Amino acid sequence: MKALTLALFLGTTLSMTSTTFSMTTANPAQPQRRPTGHIAQHSKGGRWYFAASGHAVYCYGPVMTLPQVNGDLQKVATFCRDGQAVVPLKD
């Protein structure tokens, strides 16, 4: 009788231990991911524009219309990624 009780007790103890062990190892902690480098620069909400020079520029500010010296109006993008404050755009 003691042997049967001991066998049942050890059987339930081992099954509870293995259940607890498998539950703790089944869900490892996920590392926190952070964007780095090139991707992090685009998270400011900018947009790609086609500059008058023929290049693509990524700018964060609004598009404005500025008067030129000869009286014409020029569309420009503001606060661009390469450090330029104003980039003339191709119409």
Backbone as ProteinMPNN parsed JSONL, in Angstrom:
{"seq_chain_A": "MKALTLALFLGTTLSMTSTTFSMTTANPAQPQRRPTGHIAQHSKGGRWYFAASGHAVYCYGPVMTLPQVNGDLQKVATFCRDGQAVVPLKD", "coords_chain_A": {"N_chain_A": [[0.829, -1.195, 0.0], [1.953, 1.207, 0.849], [3.864, 1.497, -1.111], [2.344, 1.823, -3.433], [1.052, 4.28, -2.863], [3.282, 5.935, -2.634], [4.256, 5.762, -5.265], [2.154, 6.952, -6.724], [2.218, 9.511, -5.605], [4.825, 10.443, -6.324], [4.559, 10.326, -9.086], [2.587, 12.29, -9.656], [3.934, 14.521, -8.668], [6.182, 14.693, -10.334], [4.91, 15.111, -12.803], [3.716, 17.591, -12.36], [5.964, 19.15, -11.982], [7.248, 18.937, -14.477], [5.309, 20.164, -16.067], [5.3, 22.779, -15.092], [7.922, 23.476, -15.691], [7.948, 23.297, -18.513], [6.17, 25.301, -19.151], [7.481, 27.618, -18.391], [9.678, 27.706, -20.088], [8.572, 27.787, -22.585], [7.732, 30.324, -23.362], [9.884, 32.479, -23.984], [11.43, 35.598, -23.055], [10.945, 38.278, -25.222], [13.282, 40.167, -27.078], [13.604, 43.723, -26.965], [12.891, 45.578, -29.782], [14.435, 48.059, -31.69], [14.39, 50.591, -34.144], [17.216, 51.334, -36.163], [19.768, 53.422, -37.572], [19.324, 53.966, -40.982], [16.527, 53.535, -41.178], [15.482, 54.727, -38.892], [15.631, 57.415, -39.448], [13.506, 57.969, -41.11], [11.262, 58.039, -39.552], [10.22, 60.452, -38.786], [8.212, 61.507, -40.271], [8.515, 62.467, -42.886], [8.8, 63.139, -46.469], [9.356, 62.06, -49.856], [10.672, 64.036, -52.498], [10.982, 65.451, -55.817], [13.686, 67.11, -56.82], [14.629, 70.27, -58.365], [17.135, 70.032, -59.403], [17.233, 67.475, -60.32], [17.543, 65.376, -58.624], [16.378, 63.088, -56.068], [14.94, 64.073, -53.027], [14.602, 63.905, -49.47], [12.358, 65.323, -47.368], [11.234, 67.025, -44.417], [9.664, 69.198, -43.726], [7.002, 71.559, -44.65], [5.75, 72.069, -48.058], [6.41, 74.967, -49.794], [5.541, 78.01, -51.529], [7.592, 80.272, -52.982], [8.451, 83.645, -53.842], [10.443, 84.565, -56.683], [13.345, 86.462, -57.788], [12.834, 87.548, -60.332], [10.084, 87.731, -60.338], [8.594, 85.456, -60.726], [7.04, 82.472, -59.318], [8.286, 79.989, -57.14], [8.17, 76.6, -56.237], [9.134, 75.098, -53.231], [10.688, 72.656, -51.132], [10.967, 72.168, -47.626], [13.289, 71.918, -44.869], [15.121, 69.578, -45.277], [16.63, 66.262, -45.418], [19.394, 66.166, -45.961], [20.423, 68.389, -44.759], [19.871, 70.802, -45.912], [17.959, 73.777, -45.85], [16.062, 74.758, -47.637], [14.87, 73.466, -50.665], [14.645, 73.798, -54.083], [11.913, 72.698, -56.071], [11.06, 70.514, -58.816], [8.646, 71.315, -61.199]], "CA_chain_A": [[0.0, 0.0, 0.0], [2.842, 2.357, 0.892], [4.544, 1.591, -2.409], [1.375, 2.39, -4.374], [0.885, 5.684, -2.505], [4.523, 6.61, -2.997], [4.32, 5.824, -6.728], [1.198, 7.97, -7.167], [2.712, 10.82, -5.169], [5.954, 10.818, -7.176], [4.059, 10.514, -10.449], [1.942, 13.597, -9.755], [4.944, 15.546, -8.43], [6.986, 14.817, -11.552], [4.103, 15.694, -13.872], [3.547, 19.011, -12.069], [7.26, 19.789, -12.197], [7.494, 19.036, -15.912], [4.374, 21.141, -16.602], [5.8, 24.094, -14.724], [9.152, 23.708, -16.433], [7.664, 23.534, -19.924], [5.483, 26.579, -19.309], [8.423, 28.729, -18.259], [10.596, 27.747, -21.217], [7.845, 27.92, -23.841], [7.562, 31.734, -23.701], [11.041, 33.279, -23.58], [11.235, 37.041, -23.179], [11.325, 38.806, -26.526], [14.106, 41.372, -26.961], [12.958, 44.934, -27.448], [13.477, 45.959, -31.067], [14.441, 49.494, -31.963], [14.957, 50.883, -35.459], [18.504, 52.01, -36.122], [20.355, 53.844, -38.843], [18.557, 54.564, -42.071], [15.087, 53.438, -40.914], [15.118, 55.658, -37.833], [15.533, 58.757, -39.999], [12.224, 58.144, -41.787], [10.146, 58.002, -38.629], [9.795, 61.807, -38.455], [7.053, 61.875, -41.061], [8.906, 63.211, -44.075], [8.291, 62.698, -47.764], [10.303, 62.186, -50.961], [10.328, 65.027, -53.525], [11.876, 65.515, -56.967], [14.286, 68.444, -56.815], [14.866, 70.891, -59.669], [18.439, 69.558, -59.875], [17.068, 66.137, -60.872], [17.746, 64.396, -57.56], [15.301, 62.867, -55.101], [15.288, 64.58, -51.697], [13.657, 63.542, -48.414], [12.177, 66.534, -46.575], [10.304, 66.89, -43.29], [8.833, 70.384, -43.595], [5.953, 71.753, -45.66], [6.094, 72.625, -49.366], [6.014, 76.378, -49.828], [5.731, 78.73, -52.784], [8.347, 81.494, -52.701], [8.667, 84.495, -55.023], [11.815, 84.697, -57.157], [13.746, 87.845, -58.065], [12.204, 88.007, -61.574], [8.642, 87.822, -60.161], [7.972, 84.136, -60.805], [6.893, 81.737, -58.071], [9.025, 78.721, -57.121], [7.806, 75.676, -55.166], [10.304, 74.577, -52.527], [10.491, 71.779, -49.977], [11.729, 72.727, -46.517], [13.884, 71.055, -43.845], [15.455, 68.307, -45.919], [17.485, 65.352, -44.669], [20.816, 66.421, -46.17], [20.805, 69.585, -44.046], [19.42, 71.999, -46.62], [16.701, 74.315, -45.313], [15.115, 74.961, -48.742], [15.277, 72.802, -51.903], [13.698, 74.064, -55.166], [11.305, 71.485, -56.632], [10.716, 70.51, -60.233], [7.176, 71.397, -61.343]], "C_chain_A": [[0.871, 1.255, 0.0], [3.543, 2.563, -0.449], [3.618, 2.217, -3.454], [1.165, 3.875, -4.104], [2.109, 6.495, -2.897], [4.646, 6.77, -4.513], [3.365, 6.886, -7.273], [1.673, 9.378, -6.806], [3.867, 11.308, -6.044], [5.516, 11.07, -8.611], [3.397, 11.874, -10.625], [2.94, 14.725, -9.536], [5.788, 15.766, -9.676], [6.189, 15.456, -12.683], [3.869, 17.183, -13.631], [4.844, 19.767, -12.306], [7.529, 19.953, -13.685], [6.545, 20.037, -16.558], [4.855, 22.554, -16.308], [7.039, 24.439, -15.523], [8.874, 24.038, -17.889], [6.948, 24.87, -20.137], [6.454, 27.744, -19.206], [9.372, 28.809, -19.443], [9.885, 27.949, -22.545], [7.727, 29.372, -24.282], [8.78, 32.544, -23.244], [10.768, 34.761, -23.804], [11.757, 37.518, -24.524], [12.194, 40.047, -26.342], [13.369, 42.581, -27.54], [13.658, 45.404, -28.707], [13.345, 47.46, -31.261], [15.016, 49.733, -33.345], [16.272, 51.65, -35.312], [18.894, 52.458, -37.519], [19.367, 54.495, -39.78], [17.057, 54.569, -41.79], [14.66, 54.467, -39.877], [14.949, 57.08, -38.37], [14.176, 59.002, -40.64], [11.045, 58.197, -40.841], [9.641, 59.392, -38.25], [8.619, 62.276, -39.299], [7.381, 62.703, -42.284], [8.328, 62.605, -45.339], [9.364, 62.896, -48.814], [9.768, 63.182, -51.99], [11.356, 64.952, -54.643], [12.401, 66.942, -57.077], [14.49, 68.95, -58.233], [16.204, 70.449, -60.251], [18.367, 68.15, -60.462], [17.255, 65.033, -59.847], [16.489, 64.243, -56.706], [15.788, 63.351, -53.74], [14.194, 64.175, -50.72], [13.554, 64.72, -47.465], [11.072, 66.332, -45.543], [9.306, 68.04, -43.202], [7.785, 70.491, -44.693], [6.528, 72.241, -46.993], [5.546, 74.043, -49.409], [6.228, 76.935, -51.229], [6.379, 80.07, -52.455], [8.496, 82.328, -53.97], [10.152, 84.542, -55.374], [12.097, 86.158, -57.468], [13.034, 88.389, -59.306], [10.677, 88.059, -61.49], [7.922, 86.491, -60.265], [7.858, 83.517, -59.409], [7.6, 80.381, -58.189], [8.549, 77.864, -55.953], [9.08, 75.112, -54.559], [9.856, 73.646, -51.409], [11.403, 72.286, -48.867], [12.201, 71.638, -45.559], [14.164, 69.655, -44.379], [16.526, 67.55, -45.145], [18.971, 65.674, -44.836], [21.277, 67.726, -45.531], [20.381, 70.876, -44.717], [18.083, 72.462, -46.034], [15.649, 74.424, -46.406], [15.684, 74.29, -49.987], [14.231, 73.133, -52.972], [13.213, 72.749, -55.796], [11.045, 71.654, -58.111], [9.204, 70.475, -60.344], [6.622, 70.233, -62.111]], "O_chain_A": [[0.604, 2.222, -0.714], [3.781, 3.699, -0.86], [4.05, 3.039, -4.262], [1.105, 4.659, -5.051], [1.992, 7.601, -3.423], [5.096, 7.812, -4.989], [3.724, 7.635, -8.182], [1.547, 10.312, -7.597], [3.88, 12.466, -6.46], [6.06, 11.95, -9.277], [3.62, 12.543, -11.635], [2.813, 15.783, -10.152], [6.078, 16.907, -10.035], [6.732, 16.257, -13.443], [3.826, 17.961, -14.584], [4.824, 20.903, -12.781], [7.995, 21.01, -14.111], [6.934, 20.707, -17.515], [4.819, 23.423, -17.179], [7.191, 25.571, -15.982], [9.485, 24.949, -18.449], [7.105, 25.499, -21.183], [6.264, 28.761, -19.873], [9.834, 29.901, -19.773], [10.536, 28.256, -23.543], [7.628, 29.632, -25.481], [8.714, 33.225, -22.221], [9.959, 35.125, -24.658], [12.88, 37.197, -24.915], [11.866, 40.903, -25.52], [12.603, 42.454, -28.496], [14.872, 45.607, -28.71], [12.288, 48.047, -31.028], [16.035, 49.136, -33.693], [16.41, 52.508, -34.44], [18.404, 51.931, -38.518], [18.669, 55.444, -39.423], [16.38, 55.535, -42.14], [13.567, 55.024, -39.983], [14.195, 57.867, -37.796], [13.734, 60.15, -40.707], [9.916, 58.386, -41.292], [8.708, 59.497, -37.455], [8.084, 63.356, -39.051], [6.591, 63.562, -42.676], [7.495, 61.698, -45.302], [10.196, 63.796, -48.691], [8.581, 63.181, -52.316], [12.465, 64.454, -54.448], [11.651, 67.868, -57.388], [14.52, 68.17, -59.185], [16.388, 70.487, -61.468], [19.343, 67.678, -61.044], [17.132, 63.856, -60.187], [15.653, 65.144, -56.632], [16.92, 63.07, -53.346], [13.018, 64.107, -51.078], [14.538, 65.088, -46.823], [10.118, 65.584, -45.757], [8.215, 67.869, -42.659], [7.69, 69.623, -45.561], [7.644, 72.757, -47.049], [4.379, 74.287, -49.103], [7.004, 76.391, -52.013], [5.802, 80.896, -51.748], [8.65, 81.774, -55.059], [11.011, 84.558, -54.492], [11.195, 86.994, -57.417], [12.668, 89.564, -59.337], [10.028, 88.399, -62.479], [6.743, 86.407, -59.921], [8.489, 83.973, -58.455], [7.513, 79.716, -59.221], [8.522, 78.327, -54.813], [9.993, 74.701, -55.275], [8.79, 73.823, -50.819], [12.496, 72.78, -49.142], [11.588, 70.576, -45.454], [13.525, 68.681, -43.982], [17.238, 68.125, -44.322], [19.739, 65.46, -43.898], [22.418, 68.136, -45.742], [20.526, 71.947, -44.129], [17.197, 71.654, -45.758], [14.466, 74.208, -46.144], [16.844, 74.512, -50.335], [13.058, 72.797, -52.807], [13.993, 71.823, -56.022], [10.837, 72.762, -58.605], [8.548, 69.691, -59.659], [5.411, 70.15, -62.319]]}, "name": "protein", "num_of_chains": 1, "seq": "MKALTLALFLGTTLSMTSTTFSMTTANPAQPQRRPTGHIAQHSKGGRWYFAASGHAVYCYGPVMTLPQVNGDLQKVATFCRDGQAVVPLKD"}
